């Protein structure tokens, strides 16, 4: 039984591209996949951080290569997918973990708001679509694959002062459902992991403010903020054959934040 379960959840020798892998949840996912035996293409704009993630995987006995990528550059997105396939011979897993957020300021002009909105949509949504389509032919050649998009609890609930982020994550959630239908003929599954409040650089402001920190904590069933490593288990599940009958779905890794009602 144990060997069956191990095989079911195995990602050994699968090739995974992870964006945003220089830090935060992307880094934790890349390290987790590497420890589980996957070959990891660490993709990020941050060359120092990305190279450090790849080195950590290799130093631990895994296999990883860093690829510098600017997610607003569609040509570079296509190049990276081609380079990964050329180096490793296949692409099995794509994790779109990169994301940005630009909270509004009262002093922002319309032009500034639109620029931040457009950049958020470009990185958090458009790039994920471009990567998925660019990887499709390589996943098909490999016999299929798994696309895992990191959305957010804000893909289903509102959040004040950040309409671009909410729109991008809500769009990514529904895009995944549409792509699940479009890509099933190539044996490619597409699913979402929706993190709650996780201790990353993106939430540093909320972590530093005791009132904000505790207001978010009070709404969690599991009484702690999440760690980036909390994303690894759901990723392994969605990347492996254990989820072969799962596509177009959302897994909320949020400590029960979206499930909590009155107390």
Secondary structure in CASP SS format (residue, H / E / C, confidence):
PFRMAT SS
TARGET T0000
AUTHOR 0000-0000-0000
METHOD secondary structure of the structure
MODEL  1
X C 1.00
X H 1.00
X H 1.00
X H 1.00
X H 1.00
X H 1.00
X H 1.00
X H 1.00
X C 1.00
X C 1.00
X C 1.00
X C 1.00
X C 1.00
X C 1.00
X E 1.00
X E 1.00
X E 1.00
X E 1.00
X E 1.00
X C 1.00
X C 1.00
X C 1.00
X C 1.00
X H 1.00
X H 1.00
X H 1.00
X H 1.00
X H 1.00
X H 1.00
X H 1.00
X H 1.00
X H 1.00
X H 1.00
X H 1.00
X H 1.00
X C 1.00
X C 1.00
X C 1.00
X E 1.00
X E 1.00
X E 1.00
X E 1.00
X E 1.00
X E 1.00
X C 1.00
X C 1.00
X H 1.00
X H 1.00
X H 1.00
X H 1.00
X H 1.00
X H 1.00
X H 1.00
X H 1.00
X H 1.00
X H 1.00
X H 1.00
X H 1.00
X H 1.00
X C 1.00
X C 1.00
X C 1.00
X E 1.00
X E 1.00
X E 1.00
X E 1.00
X E 1.00
X E 1.00
X C 1.00
X C 1.00
X C 1.00
X C 1.00
X C 1.00
X H 1.00
X H 1.00
X H 1.00
X H 1.00
X H 1.00
X H 1.00
X H 1.00
X H 1.00
X H 1.00
X H 1.00
X H 1.00
X H 1.00
X H 1.00
X H 1.00
X H 1.00
X C 1.00
X C 1.00
X C 1.00
X C 1.00
X E 1.00
X E 1.00
X E 1.00
X E 1.00
X C 1.00
X C 1.00
X C 1.00
X C 1.00
X C 1.00
X C 1.00
X C 1.00
X C 1.00
X C 1.00
X C 1.00
X C 1.00
X C 1.00
X C 1.00
X H 1.00
X H 1.00
X H 1.00
X H 1.00
X H 1.00
X H 1.00
X H 1.00
X H 1.00
X H 1.00
X H 1.00
X H 1.00
X H 1.00
X H 1.00
X H 1.00
X H 1.00
X H 1.00
X H 1.00
X H 1.00
X H 1.00
X H 1.00
X H 1.00
X H 1.00
X H 1.00
X H 1.00
X H 1.00
X H 1.00
X H 1.00
X H 1.00
X H 1.00
X H 1.00
X H 1.00
X H 1.00
X C 1.00
X C 1.00
X C 1.00
X E 1.00
X E 1.00
X E 1.00
X E 1.00
X E 1.00
X E 1.00
X C 1.00
X C 1.00
X H 1.00
X H 1.00
X H 1.00
X C 1.00
X C 1.00
X C 1.00
X C 1.00
X C 1.00
X C 1.00
X C 1.00
X H 1.00
X H 1.00
X H 1.00
X H 1.00
X H 1.00
X H 1.00
X H 1.00
X H 1.00
X H 1.00
X H 1.00
X H 1.00
X H 1.00
X H 1.00
X H 1.00
X H 1.00
X H 1.00
X H 1.00
X H 1.00
X H 1.00
X H 1.00
X H 1.00
X H 1.00
X H 1.00
X H 1.00
X C 1.00
X E 1.00
X E 1.00
X E 1.00
X E 1.00
X E 1.00
X E 1.00
X E 1.00
X E 1.00
X C 1.00
X C 1.00
X E 1.00
X C 1.00
X C 1.00
X H 1.00
X H 1.00
X H 1.00
X H 1.00
X H 1.00
X H 1.00
X H 1.00
X H 1.00
X C 1.00
X H 1.00
X H 1.00
X H 1.00
X H 1.00
X H 1.00
X H 1.00
X H 1.00
X H 1.00
X H 1.00
X C 1.00
X C 1.00
X C 1.00
X C 1.00
X C 1.00
X C 1.00
X C 1.00
X E 1.00
X C 1.00
X H 1.00
X H 1.00
X H 1.00
X H 1.00
X H 1.00
X H 1.00
X H 1.00
X H 1.00
X H 1.00
X H 1.00
X H 1.00
X H 1.00
X C 1.00
X H 1.00
X H 1.00
X H 1.00
X C 1.00
X C 1.00
X C 1.00
X C 1.00
X C 1.00
X C 1.00
X E 1.00
X E 1.00
X E 1.00
X E 1.00
X C 1.00
X C 1.00
X C 1.00
X C 1.00
X C 1.00
X C 1.00
X C 1.00
X C 1.00
X C 1.00
X C 1.00
END
